[in-house]
Amino acid sequence: MTQRTIVSEIINPKPNASTEIARRVSKLLIDSGPESLKSSPSLLSRLQPDGTHLILSDPELSTRSCVSFFNFLHHNSSLYSHKLDLRAHFTIIYRLFRDRKFAAAKERMSLAVAEKGLGCSPSRVAAVLVENGIEGANAYKVFDMLLRVYAESKMFDEGVETFEYMAENGIEIDERACMALLIALKRADRVDMYLKFFREMVDAKVPITVYSMTIAVDGYCRKGEINQARALLDEMSPKGVKASAYTYNTLIGAYMKKLDFAGVDEMLKLMEGENVDKNAGTYTILMEGYASSGKFEVAESLFEEMCEKGVVADAYVYTSIISWNCKMGRMKRASALFDEMVGKGLEPTAQTFGSLINGACEAGQVEAADVLVGMMQSRGIDMNKVTFNTLIKGYCKEGMIDKAMSIRDTMVNKGFDSDVFTCNTIASAFCHNKQYEEAKSVLFYMVDSGISHNVVSFTTLIDIHCKQGNFIEARIVLREMEKRGIKPNHKTYNALIGGYVKQGKLKEAYKLRAEMVNRGLEPDVYTYSTLILGECASGKVDEAMELFNELSQKGLAKNVVAYTTMISGLSKYGRSDEAFKLYEEMIATGITPDDTVYSSLVGSFHSTISMDKSN
């Protein structure tokens, strides 16, 4: 090579092969677009990573052309020799950033972090940014978005790693990006992780807002660490972070869950001291908490206070108070609240109607329940399986089994299959109505339809066999029940004991009581009432009285069944003084006697007179 040639090449160097290929590809993209590259496979096959970077960062190419080229390479990987690396991805991402196409940049970043083998760690991203000359505020924007993308992608470990990298390297951290990760962790129920992350935010001196503090308070409350949640309020207050109504609501809800009414009162006093008004959420939590703990009058007074203070009750609040009135059997009040709700222009929900329908059925007002169903449907709210089952239960309770079966057929025609609740309800109703074969037919239908029997199904079948005097079959069903891992309960044993007592087989009945106790099931008032009935029927009134007195010794409250059975036994054998004494005790206890008690007492009175005359 001559000296002139060497000097010439120093002054005008020839472009290397990679640069030349990049230049030719860029020209093709400008002239014809990326699809034209398919006609030049040899050119594309010689493209190297540094050449790809030159093309993607070429200022002569528009961002749109670069994105099109990137997508072309991504979908035609067989045409070139290398894989798009992290630098290629973030070159495109930054170009979109620079053009303020943030949604597109975020979408591209989401694809990058999800791609296996790309190694999108914070340190590698930082190296790529430095390599591309992206530093300072521009780097902050990329990392801020990276933190949000990791949150949205539920890549929590990577998100925390990104945060820690930013904190260690002095990259500005936006509290809103941290909030995105906190909320994502909360939705994923990663309580320990987001509480730890919140502490890292505090340590890194990220500005804490009431929103992030409330998420942390909620985390402590979920873990049952209410004192920690309470302490956080005291820690943040001097830093200018004041609790909102939502923060207080979270704590009030946690105290209510523990039935810690002193804690609830403390929170309410704090709210008042900080001039934070109770909102609809506060009142709802308080009303539901007091109502569920039996303090219904307090719940009602809170509802009145809410209305007086002008706090707007929404459909949820009305539904909640309507539901509790229905559970208390106060249907008149529930109906009045429903009318008030509709009068205010609030649309009842399926839950509102469901509560009213259930309340009406429990009160034996199935006709009213039917009317409510019509109102519900007229408002475009379709009946669901719960509503159908509620109506079926209501009609079965009233002994209207044909109507219940009709509703069951309608339910099936609407595409809702009968479930274990439906079948058990109808079978129990048939059994109660002494239609034993029909009841068994329903229970056998369950087997044919693939509906698994539960303890209620097996107990109903055992009860049928016992009432029919078929104790061998009853015992077979009990064994089958246990074989399937379903444990018999009080009702199961009471059905068996009742069957043996009815047949006068007291010895077997007492054996079953012993078996029941061995299984850890203490006899209840119905067990005792059944055995009392058996002893009375066999003329052993003193033994019956011993059982009756044993109820108090066991801490069991004597109910109308126990009193009626014992009074009837005493009356039958002319022991009217003891019968009347029990009657007076029954009245003093607040139990309302039924017609059986009065009939027994009258019979006892006549028996005593007859015995006196004979003497």
GICORNOR-V120283 format. One record per residue. N is the residue number from 0. PHI is phi as a letter, one per 30 degrees, with the letter a starting at -180 (none if undefined). BURIAL is I if it has 24 or more other C-alpha atoms within 12 Angstrom, else O. Layout:
n->N phi->PHI burial->BURIAL
n->N phi->PHI burial->BURIAL
//
This chain:
n->0 phi->none burial->O
n->1 phi->d burial->O
n->2 phi->d burial->O
n->3 phi->d burial->O
n->4 phi->d burial->O
n->5 phi->d burial->O
n->6 phi->d burial->O
n->7 phi->d burial->O
n->8 phi->d burial->O
n->9 phi->d burial->O
n->10 phi->d burial->O
n->11 phi->b burial->O
n->12 phi->d burial->O
n->13 phi->d burial->O
n->14 phi->d burial->O
n->15 phi->d burial->O
n->16 phi->d burial->O
n->17 phi->d burial->I
n->18 phi->d burial->I
n->19 phi->d burial->O
n->20 phi->d burial->I
n->21 phi->d burial->I
n->22 phi->d burial->I
n->23 phi->d burial->I
n->24 phi->d burial->I
n->25 phi->d burial->I
n->26 phi->d burial->O
n->27 phi->d burial->I
n->28 phi->d burial->I
n->29 phi->d burial->I
n->30 phi->d burial->O
n->31 phi->b burial->O
n->32 phi->i burial->I
n->33 phi->d burial->I
n->34 phi->d burial->I
n->35 phi->d burial->O
n->36 phi->d burial->I
n->37 phi->d burial->I
n->38 phi->d burial->O
n->39 phi->b burial->O
n->40 phi->d burial->O
n->41 phi->d burial->O
n->42 phi->d burial->I
n->43 phi->d burial->I
n->44 phi->d burial->I
n->45 phi->c burial->I
n->46 phi->d burial->I
n->47 phi->c burial->I
n->48 phi->e burial->I
n->49 phi->d burial->I
n->50 phi->d burial->I
n->51 phi->e burial->I
n->52 phi->d burial->I
n->53 phi->e burial->I
n->54 phi->d burial->I
n->55 phi->d burial->I
n->56 phi->c burial->I
n->57 phi->d burial->I
n->58 phi->d burial->O
n->59 phi->d burial->O
n->60 phi->c burial->I
n->61 phi->d burial->O
n->62 phi->e burial->I
n->63 phi->e burial->I
n->64 phi->d burial->I
n->65 phi->d burial->I
n->66 phi->d burial->I
n->67 phi->d burial->I
n->68 phi->d burial->I
n->69 phi->e burial->I
n->70 phi->d burial->O
n->71 phi->d burial->I
n->72 phi->d burial->I
n->73 phi->d burial->O
n->74 phi->c burial->O
n->75 phi->b burial->O
n->76 phi->d burial->O
n->77 phi->d burial->O
n->78 phi->d burial->O
n->79 phi->b burial->I
n->80 phi->c burial->O
n->81 phi->b burial->O
n->82 phi->c burial->I
n->83 phi->d burial->I
n->84 phi->c burial->I
n->85 phi->d burial->I
n->86 phi->d burial->I
n->87 phi->d burial->I
n->88 phi->e burial->I
n->89 phi->d burial->I
n->90 phi->d burial->I
n->91 phi->d burial->I
n->92 phi->e burial->I
n->93 phi->d burial->I
n->94 phi->d burial->I
n->95 phi->d burial->I
n->96 phi->e burial->I
n->97 phi->d burial->O
n->98 phi->d burial->O
n->99 phi->i burial->O
n->100 phi->c burial->O
n->101 phi->d burial->O
n->102 phi->d burial->O
n->103 phi->d burial->O
n->104 phi->d burial->I
n->105 phi->d burial->I
n->106 phi->d burial->I
n->107 phi->d burial->I
n->108 phi->d burial->I
n->109 phi->d burial->I
n->110 phi->d burial->I
n->111 phi->d burial->I
n->112 phi->d burial->I
n->113 phi->d burial->O
n->114 phi->d burial->O
n->115 phi->d burial->O
n->116 phi->i burial->O
n->117 phi->d burial->O
n->118 phi->i burial->O
n->119 phi->d burial->I
n->120 phi->d burial->I
n->121 phi->e burial->I
n->122 phi->d burial->O
n->123 phi->d burial->O
n->124 phi->d burial->I
n->125 phi->d burial->I
n->126 phi->d burial->O
n->127 phi->d burial->I
n->128 phi->d burial->I
n->129 phi->d burial->O
n->130 phi->e burial->O
n->131 phi->c burial->I
n->132 phi->i burial->O
n->133 phi->c burial->I
n->134 phi->b burial->O
n->135 phi->i burial->O
n->136 phi->d burial->O
n->137 phi->d burial->I
n->138 phi->d burial->I
n->139 phi->e burial->I
n->140 phi->d burial->I
n->141 phi->d burial->I
n->142 phi->d burial->I
n->143 phi->e burial->I
n->144 phi->d burial->I
n->145 phi->d burial->I
n->146 phi->d burial->I
n->147 phi->d burial->I
n->148 phi->d burial->I
n->149 phi->d burial->I
n->150 phi->d burial->I
n->151 phi->d burial->I
n->152 phi->d burial->I
n->153 phi->h burial->I
n->154 phi->c burial->I
n->155 phi->d burial->I
n->156 phi->d burial->O
n->157 phi->d burial->I
n->158 phi->d burial->I
n->159 phi->d burial->I
n->160 phi->d burial->I
n->161 phi->d burial->I
n->162 phi->e burial->I
n->163 phi->d burial->I
n->164 phi->d burial->I
n->165 phi->d burial->I
n->166 phi->d burial->I
n->167 phi->d burial->O
n->168 phi->c burial->O
n->169 phi->i burial->O
n->170 phi->d burial->I
n->171 phi->e burial->I
n->172 phi->c burial->I
n->173 phi->d burial->I
n->174 phi->e burial->I
n->175 phi->d burial->I
n->176 phi->d burial->I
n->177 phi->d burial->I
n->178 phi->d burial->I
n->179 phi->e burial->I
n->180 phi->d burial->I
n->181 phi->e burial->I
n->182 phi->d burial->I
n->183 phi->d burial->I
n->184 phi->d burial->I
n->185 phi->d burial->I
n->186 phi->d burial->O
n->187 phi->d burial->O
n->188 phi->i burial->O
n->189 phi->c burial->I
n->190 phi->d burial->I
n->191 phi->e burial->O
n->192 phi->d burial->I
n->193 phi->d burial->I
n->194 phi->d burial->I
n->195 phi->d burial->O
n->196 phi->d burial->I
n->197 phi->e burial->I
n->198 phi->d burial->I
n->199 phi->d burial->I
n->200 phi->d burial->I
n->201 phi->d burial->I
n->202 phi->d burial->O
n->203 phi->d burial->I
n->204 phi->i burial->O
n->205 phi->d burial->I
n->206 phi->e burial->I
n->207 phi->c burial->I
n->208 phi->c burial->I
n->209 phi->d burial->I
n->210 phi->d burial->I
n->211 phi->d burial->I
n->212 phi->d burial->I
n->213 phi->d burial->I
n->214 phi->d burial->I
n->215 phi->d burial->I
n->216 phi->e burial->I
n->217 phi->d burial->I
n->218 phi->d burial->I
n->219 phi->d burial->I
n->220 phi->d burial->I
n->221 phi->d burial->I
n->222 phi->d burial->O
n->223 phi->i burial->O
n->224 phi->c burial->O
n->225 phi->d burial->I
n->226 phi->d burial->O
n->227 phi->d burial->O
n->228 phi->d burial->I
n->229 phi->d burial->I
n->230 phi->d burial->O
n->231 phi->d burial->I
n->232 phi->d burial->I
n->233 phi->d burial->O
n->234 phi->d burial->O
n->235 phi->d burial->I
n->236 phi->e burial->O
n->237 phi->d burial->O
n->238 phi->d burial->O
n->239 phi->i burial->O
n->240 phi->c burial->O
n->241 phi->c burial->I
n->242 phi->d burial->I
n->243 phi->c burial->I
n->244 phi->e burial->I
n->245 phi->d burial->I
n->246 phi->d burial->I
n->247 phi->d burial->I
n->248 phi->e burial->I
n->249 phi->d burial->I
n->250 phi->d burial->I
n->251 phi->d burial->I
n->252 phi->d burial->I
n->253 phi->d burial->I
n->254 phi->d burial->I
n->255 phi->d burial->I
n->256 phi->d burial->I
n->257 phi->c burial->O
n->258 phi->h burial->O
n->259 phi->c burial->O
n->260 phi->d burial->O
n->261 phi->d burial->O
n->262 phi->d burial->O
n->263 phi->d burial->I
n->264 phi->d burial->O
n->265 phi->d burial->O
n->266 phi->d burial->I
n->267 phi->d burial->I
n->268 phi->d burial->O
n->269 phi->d burial->I
n->270 phi->e burial->I
n->271 phi->d burial->O
n->272 phi->d burial->O
n->273 phi->c burial->O
n->274 phi->h burial->O
n->275 phi->c burial->O
n->276 phi->d burial->I
n->277 phi->d burial->I
n->278 phi->c burial->I
n->279 phi->e burial->I
n->280 phi->d burial->I
n->281 phi->e burial->I
n->282 phi->d burial->I
n->283 phi->d burial->I
n->284 phi->d burial->I
n->285 phi->d burial->I
n->286 phi->d burial->I
n->287 phi->d burial->I
n->288 phi->d burial->I
n->289 phi->d burial->I
n->290 phi->d burial->I
n->291 phi->d burial->I
n->292 phi->c burial->O
n->293 phi->i burial->O
n->294 phi->c burial->O
n->295 phi->d burial->I
n->296 phi->d burial->O
n->297 phi->d burial->O
n->298 phi->d burial->I
n->299 phi->d burial->I
n->300 phi->d burial->O
n->301 phi->d burial->I
n->302 phi->d burial->I
n->303 phi->d burial->O
n->304 phi->d burial->O
n->305 phi->e burial->I
n->306 phi->d burial->O
n->307 phi->d burial->O
n->308 phi->d burial->O
n->309 phi->i burial->O
n->310 phi->d burial->O
n->311 phi->d burial->I
n->312 phi->d burial->I
n->313 phi->c burial->I
n->314 phi->d burial->I
n->315 phi->d burial->I
n->316 phi->d burial->I
n->317 phi->d burial->I
n->318 phi->d burial->I
n->319 phi->d burial->I
n->320 phi->d burial->I
n->321 phi->d burial->I
n->322 phi->e burial->I
n->323 phi->d burial->I
n->324 phi->d burial->I
n->325 phi->d burial->I
n->326 phi->d burial->I
n->327 phi->d burial->I
n->328 phi->i burial->I
n->329 phi->c burial->O
n->330 phi->d burial->I
n->331 phi->d burial->O
n->332 phi->d burial->O
n->333 phi->d burial->I
n->334 phi->d burial->I
n->335 phi->d burial->O
n->336 phi->d burial->I
n->337 phi->d burial->I
n->338 phi->d burial->O
n->339 phi->d burial->O
n->340 phi->d burial->I
n->341 phi->d burial->O
n->342 phi->d burial->O
n->343 phi->d burial->O
n->344 phi->i burial->O
n->345 phi->d burial->O
n->346 phi->d burial->I
n->347 phi->d burial->I
n->348 phi->c burial->I
n->349 phi->d burial->I
n->350 phi->d burial->I
n->351 phi->e burial->I
n->352 phi->d burial->I
n->353 phi->d burial->I
n->354 phi->d burial->I
n->355 phi->d burial->I
n->356 phi->d burial->I
n->357 phi->d burial->I
n->358 phi->d burial->I
n->359 phi->d burial->I
n->360 phi->d burial->I
n->361 phi->d burial->I
n->362 phi->d burial->I
n->363 phi->i burial->I
n->364 phi->c burial->I
n->365 phi->d burial->I
n->366 phi->d burial->O
n->367 phi->d burial->I
n->368 phi->d burial->I
n->369 phi->d burial->I
n->370 phi->d burial->O
n->371 phi->d burial->I
n->372 phi->d burial->I
n->373 phi->d burial->O
n->374 phi->d burial->I
n->375 phi->d burial->I
n->376 phi->d burial->O
n->377 phi->d burial->O
n->378 phi->c burial->O
n->379 phi->i burial->O
n->380 phi->c burial->O
n->381 phi->d burial->O
n->382 phi->d burial->I
n->383 phi->c burial->I
n->384 phi->d burial->I
n->385 phi->d burial->I
n->386 phi->d burial->I
n->387 phi->e burial->I
n->388 phi->d burial->I
n->389 phi->d burial->I
n->390 phi->d burial->I
n->391 phi->e burial->I
n->392 phi->d burial->I
n->393 phi->d burial->I
n->394 phi->d burial->I
n->395 phi->d burial->I
n->396 phi->d burial->I
n->397 phi->d burial->I
n->398 phi->i burial->I
n->399 phi->c burial->I
n->400 phi->d burial->I
n->401 phi->e burial->O
n->402 phi->d burial->I
n->403 phi->d burial->I
n->404 phi->d burial->I
n->405 phi->d burial->O
n->406 phi->d burial->I
n->407 phi->e burial->I
n->408 phi->d burial->O
n->409 phi->d burial->O
n->410 phi->e burial->I
n->411 phi->d burial->O
n->412 phi->d burial->O
n->413 phi->d burial->O
n->414 phi->j burial->O
n->415 phi->c burial->O
n->416 phi->d burial->I
n->417 phi->d burial->I
n->418 phi->c burial->I
n->419 phi->d burial->I
n->420 phi->d burial->I
n->421 phi->e burial->I
n->422 phi->d burial->I
n->423 phi->d burial->I
n->424 phi->d burial->I
n->425 phi->d burial->I
n->426 phi->d burial->I
n->427 phi->d burial->I
n->428 phi->d burial->I
n->429 phi->d burial->I
n->430 phi->d burial->I
n->431 phi->d burial->I
n->432 phi->d burial->O
n->433 phi->i burial->O
n->434 phi->c burial->O
n->435 phi->d burial->I
n->436 phi->d burial->O
n->437 phi->d burial->I
n->438 phi->d burial->I
n->439 phi->d burial->I
n->440 phi->d burial->O
n->441 phi->d burial->I
n->442 phi->d burial->I
n->443 phi->d burial->I
n->444 phi->e burial->I
n->445 phi->e burial->I
n->446 phi->d burial->O
n->447 phi->d burial->O
n->448 phi->c burial->O
n->449 phi->i burial->O
n->450 phi->c burial->O
n->451 phi->d burial->I
n->452 phi->d burial->I
n->453 phi->c burial->I
n->454 phi->d burial->I
n->455 phi->d burial->I
n->456 phi->d burial->I
n->457 phi->d burial->I
n->458 phi->d burial->I
n->459 phi->d burial->I
n->460 phi->d burial->I
n->461 phi->d burial->I
n->462 phi->d burial->I
n->463 phi->d burial->I
n->464 phi->d burial->I
n->465 phi->d burial->I
n->466 phi->d burial->I
n->467 phi->d burial->I
n->468 phi->i burial->I
n->469 phi->c burial->O
n->470 phi->d burial->I
n->471 phi->d burial->O
n->472 phi->d burial->O
n->473 phi->d burial->I
n->474 phi->d burial->I
n->475 phi->d burial->O
n->476 phi->d burial->I
n->477 phi->d burial->I
n->478 phi->d burial->O
n->479 phi->d burial->O
n->480 phi->e burial->I
n->481 phi->d burial->O
n->482 phi->d burial->O
n->483 phi->d burial->O
n->484 phi->i burial->O
n->485 phi->c burial->O
n->486 phi->d burial->I
n->487 phi->d burial->I
n->488 phi->c burial->I
n->489 phi->e burial->I
n->490 phi->d burial->I
n->491 phi->d burial->I
n->492 phi->d burial->I
n->493 phi->d burial->I
n->494 phi->d burial->I
n->495 phi->d burial->I
n->496 phi->d burial->I
n->497 phi->d burial->I
n->498 phi->d burial->I
n->499 phi->d burial->I
n->500 phi->d burial->I
n->501 phi->e burial->I
n->502 phi->d burial->O
n->503 phi->i burial->O
n->504 phi->c burial->I
n->505 phi->d burial->I
n->506 phi->e burial->O
n->507 phi->d burial->O
n->508 phi->d burial->I
n->509 phi->d burial->I
n->510 phi->d burial->O
n->511 phi->d burial->I
n->512 phi->d burial->I
n->513 phi->d burial->O
n->514 phi->d burial->O
n->515 phi->d burial->I
n->516 phi->d burial->O
n->517 phi->d burial->O
n->518 phi->d burial->O
n->519 phi->i burial->O
n->520 phi->c burial->O
n->521 phi->d burial->I
n->522 phi->e burial->I
n->523 phi->c burial->I
n->524 phi->d burial->I
n->525 phi->d burial->I
n->526 phi->d burial->I
n->527 phi->d burial->I
n->528 phi->d burial->I
n->529 phi->d burial->I
n->530 phi->d burial->I
n->531 phi->d burial->I
n->532 phi->d burial->I
n->533 phi->d burial->I
n->534 phi->d burial->I
n->535 phi->d burial->I
n->536 phi->d burial->I
n->537 phi->c burial->O
n->538 phi->i burial->O
n->539 phi->c burial->O
n->540 phi->d burial->I
n->541 phi->d burial->O
n->542 phi->d burial->O
n->543 phi->d burial->I
n->544 phi->d burial->I
n->545 phi->d burial->O
n->546 phi->d burial->I
n->547 phi->d burial->I
n->548 phi->d burial->I
n->549 phi->d burial->I
n->550 phi->e burial->I
n->551 phi->d burial->O
n->552 phi->d burial->O
n->553 phi->d burial->O
n->554 phi->i burial->O
n->555 phi->c burial->O
n->556 phi->d burial->I
n->557 phi->d burial->I
n->558 phi->c burial->I
n->559 phi->d burial->I
n->560 phi->d burial->I
n->561 phi->d burial->I
n->562 phi->d burial->I
n->563 phi->d burial->I
n->564 phi->d burial->I
n->565 phi->d burial->I
n->566 phi->d burial->I
n->567 phi->d burial->I
n->568 phi->d burial->I
n->569 phi->d burial->I
n->570 phi->d burial->I
n->571 phi->d burial->I
n->572 phi->c burial->I
n->573 phi->i burial->I
n->574 phi->c burial->I
n->575 phi->d burial->I
n->576 phi->d burial->O
n->577 phi->d burial->I
n->578 phi->d burial->I
n->579 phi->d burial->I
n->580 phi->d burial->O
n->581 phi->d burial->I
n->582 phi->d burial->I
n->583 phi->d burial->O
n->584 phi->d burial->O
n->585 phi->d burial->I
n->586 phi->d burial->O
n->587 phi->d burial->O
n->588 phi->d burial->O
n->589 phi->j burial->O
n->590 phi->c burial->O
n->591 phi->d burial->O
n->592 phi->d burial->I
n->593 phi->c burial->O
n->594 phi->d burial->O
n->595 phi->d burial->O
n->596 phi->d burial->I
n->597 phi->d burial->O
n->598 phi->d burial->O
n->599 phi->d burial->I
n->600 phi->d burial->I
n->601 phi->d burial->O
n->602 phi->d burial->I
n->603 phi->d burial->I
n->604 phi->d burial->I
n->605 phi->d burial->O
n->606 phi->d burial->O
n->607 phi->d burial->O
n->608 phi->d burial->O
n->609 phi->d burial->O
n->610 phi->d burial->O
n->611 phi->d burial->O
n->612 phi->d burial->O
n->613 phi->d burial->O
n->614 phi->d burial->O
//
